Amino acid sequence: MGTSPSLPPPLRLPPTDLTRKAGRPPRDPAPPPTSFSTPPPEGAAGAAMASTSSKHTKHRRIGEDDEEEEEAEEELERFDDFTIASSWERFISEIEAICRQWLADGPKNLMQKGAESVLSFENLCMVKLELKHGKRVYSMEYHFMKSAKGKYSYWDDDTHSTQLSFGVDEFLIIAPLSASGVVLDDPESTKLLSSVAIALSNCGSNWPAFVPVHDPSRKAYIGIQNMGTVFTRRFEADRIGSQVPIRLMHLEGLHELFLSKFVLSSTDFPAKVKVNFSMKLTYRTPEHDYDHEETLDSEATESIPENGVASQPRKQWDDDCPWAEWYSAEDPVKGFELTAIWGEKMFEESLEMAEVENASSFDADSWLLHPVVSPYMVDDSIGKFVGFASQLHLLVNAFESSGEAQFLEDYVADNSGPDNSKSSVAVPPPSVVDRVMKDIFNDEVGKSNYVEAESKFGRALKGAPSDSLFAQFCLHALWFGNCNIRAIAVLWIDFVREIRWCWEESEQLPRMKSSSSIDLSACLIHQKLQMAPNKIRKGSAGIVPSLMLINTFQEMHIPYTQDAPLMTEDMHEERLHAAEAFGSAAGLSGQLERDILASDMSAFKAANPDAAFEDFIRWHSPGDWVSEGNGDGNSAWPPKGRLSQRMSEHGNMWRKIWNDAPALPVSEQKCLLDSIREGEKVVHYLETLRPQQLLEQMVCTAFKSSANILNKTTYGGFKLMKTKTDQLYATMASTLKSLQGNSDKSDMAGDLKRLCQVFEHIEKLLIFAASIHRKLIDAPRLAQSVFTDYFNYYLPKMGTSLESICYEKEFTTKEKVGMLEREAVSSLFRPPTANQSWRKVLSMGNLLNGHEPIQREIVFSVLEKLSNGHYSCPTPLCTDEQIETHRMYISGTSNDLWVALSVTSWD
């Protein structure tokens, strides 16, 4: 076995020892120092002088079981067997065997054998094994990188805290398997670290090894690293959790603390010590007060009411978002964390530290921005997120229950059972029903042009247009009570009652645009509501430009005509079934066309008494008039041309109808459609609609309308968001298609619930995109980059499984802020208001708009050439290569300080 590194005496702290807090009595000098000084590894120094097998007599005195050794001595009292090792040596041997195996495997094989990825670090893996020594069980972990990182960066987001604190790449951690996971006994920690050091030396490994010590809250470590045959590196770390001395809150005091680790007294301070310095400051935006701006504007003009109660509700962040009419969403972006980094610089005096502390954050070499995202974004638990998706899920549950009764009144009448008291079937009071009805039938939006609001993808969904009457009913039903089947039945009955009143009083239905045709792409209920307000309509009369009658030099007049009868899809189906029953579908359809044509001809004759059949063709069917000559055949008189071949055939049906049609204006003609009869049929259809038929159309319309509302969100046109939104419409069209027609709907609930899950993902991302866009509206490139980072993080969750995906990985990506974007980012840190002035905080300097950093991280280091000073040696191996002799990492705030020190010594 090889030799083990010797451990020099511990570093002695100057009087500025960080662990000497106010009121704490000094420790007994006998135990090893516990803060920023390496414990003396008793027993390890002797072990370094010879091989393990030649000195196991000494090792028997360290860490052995007395009874076990006495029995062994009795058995072997007749001779000295140098092959028998003590329990401590066997422990070292076991550690050595494990390390040799890990060294032989290397990172690639270790990953193939199942090494675990360290959470939140893409380039760091870990293997671990358990070891037993006496009655204690220890866990040994080896952390290694999948690939070399190249030039080491202090502030890389993929850097583990141990790597950052001690300036190492790969490392070992050995700790007892206990509740705390740390070694609370100083001798035990010394022996444990010595064991690992000997084992690593025997392996020829230069892995640094660490042992956690003391109380877990201190986050204290000791460690050692063999750096070949000449140098040894020692590590220690400790924390002050409160009462941080004011001097150590400032860079100048921290700089002096670092110098004190290798200069024993102030008289030994050299005139100028070249210290490398790098710093990282993290700021967090304060919670935004959306009422603050309005309060400042109104304080001088508005007085408090006599009752002392504010008259205006609290302003929400999404008040002007399209979904705000239905619900207020929790802001997914709770704030931002800004990281300002000062790259490595060299300083020679502590006074220079004061200049850095007073410098502006705009002087930092780089800025990195990270959004603080609300936990609900990745939490799929029911009730955590309230939005359209959550209510659509409730509507799907109501759809599942809709087949239990034949009539909606059955759900309303069944109110005597014990379930009536349950919230699952609760119905709001009549006053709420009246208020909802007034909102649905609001005349102020009666002329809303819902066609313009439709998405081109939404037209593929067979639901009512978003701003139409039935769509408003569906949207209100989502938020009425808890959208259970009984609440929907109560709301529908009142809705139909209001429809009948409008019909009987000849009132125009609100939110229904007058149209000369039925939108057959919409759901049947919407088609029926289109039928209700339509009476006999008249076209506008006037003169046909450039057309003169053939027989007389008179202008051709446009007649008033009846509109073609409006027919819903079920009326078309009825006509088709009737035609099949009579055996002539073409004949039945042709009869309707002849009636319409005869009505148009009668009206044309009444408007143009001297008109000929050719005149009617030129107006009604210009394609059947063949012009002759160079002119267009219309402006010249008499017009030169002839009828088309089909109109010139003997026995042509059009000419026969023309000859038989009397000259009657539309007011004297028989109606093509009995509007009274058809209106009654519409109301009857609505009153007798089966529950499942209603819920089928409600589901389609609610999904479509909710998506259309969200699609109006302003989010800066992020490409990834637009693509996902388009995909949502395609998914809805594919899933909801099964609800249309007579297909089997027994297994639809599962598909609809999966669709709700997909809808929730898109809804959350849209709200996130809107929040990012408005907060970074003056930095559009940065806003899109931040959204893209979060989108890529969230993407694995966007499956269609009903089960919640475990998502323990945290979103930690930071986006670099450009120089021209810093002003926009700094505006996120509003200066403290008068209401916040009571917070007296001890400042650490480097304020950003009056806000101190929530965390300050610093790295001090000193480099020395191997050929100079204490680290020089008289061997040919000495070169001008530099070695990092001292390094200190400091992390803390005004109330907390954590320091990690590494010292390289020449053995």
ZIJOUR-V349694 format. One line per field, one symbol per residue. ss: DSSP state (h for helix, s for strand, l for the rest). phi: phi as a letter, one per 20 degrees, with the letter a starting at -180 (. if undefined). A space follows every 50 residues. Layout:
ss->???
phi->???
This chain:
ss->lllllllllllllllllllllllllllllllllllllllllllhhhhlll llhhhhhhhllllllhhhhhhhhhhlllllllllllhhhhhhhhhhhhhh hhhhhhhhhhhhlllssllllllssssssssssllsssssssssslllll llllllllllhhhhhhllllssssssllllllsllhhhhhhhhhhhhhhh hhhllllssssssllhhhlsssssssslllsssssssssslllllhhhhl hhhhhhhhhllllllhhhllllllsssssssssslllllllhhhhhhhll lllllllllllllllllllllhhhhlllllllssssssssssssssslll hhhhhhhlllhhhllsssssssslhhhhlllllllllhhhhhhhhhhhhh hhhhlllhhhhhhllllhhhhlhhhllllhhhhhhhhhhhllhhhllllh hhhllllhhhllllllllhhhhhhhhhhllllllhhhhhhhhhhhhhhhh hhhhlllllllllllllllllllhhhhhhhhhlllllslllsssssssll llllsssslllsllllllhhhhhhhhhhhhhhllhhhhhhhhhhhhhhhh hhhhhhhlllllhhhhhhhhlhhhssslllllllllllllssslhhhhll llhhhhhhhhlllllhhhllllllhhhhhhhhhhhhhlllhhhhhhhhhh hhhhhhhhhhhlllllllhhhhhhhhhhhhhhhhhhhhhllllllllhhh hhhhhhhhhhhhhhhhhhhhhhhhhllllhhhhhhhhhhhhhhhhhhlll llllllllllllllssslhhhhhhhhlllllllhhhlllllllllllsll slllssssssssssslllhhhllllllllllssssssssssssllsssss ssssssl
phi->.fedfedfgffeffgegfeeefneffffffffgdblbfffefnfffffeb fffecffffffdmdeffffffffffdfebedeeedfffffffffffffff fffffmgfffffeofeffgmcfdccbcbbdcdcmeedddddddbefbfem ffdgdffeefgffffdmdddadccbfebfemceedfgfffffffffffff ffemedffcccfcmfgfeleccabbedoeddcddcbbbcdealfggfeec fffffffffffccfbffeffgbdfdfcbbcdddcffffdfeffffffdge dddfgffmdfedfffdfdgdefeffdadefffdfrcdddddeffcdcdcf fffffffeffffeffbdcdcfeeffffddeffnfddafffffffffffff efeebecffffffecdffffefffcfcffgffgfffffffefffdfdfef ffefefefffeecfggeffffffffffgdemdleffffffffffffffff ffffelefffmcffbebeefeefffffffffgeedfddfferdffmddff ececfedeefceffgfcefffffffffffffenbffffffffffffffff ffffffecgefdgfffffeecgfedefcnefendffcfferbffffeeff mgfffffffeffecfffdefffcefffffffffffffdffgffffgffff fffffffffffefecnmgfffffffffffffffffffffendffdfdfgf ffffffffffgffffffffffffffdfecffffffffffffffeggfeed ffefefcefeecfddfefgfefffffffefggeffefffedfeenlfdln deffbccccdbcdbffedlfeebedfffcefecfecbcdccrcfdbbccc cccdcee
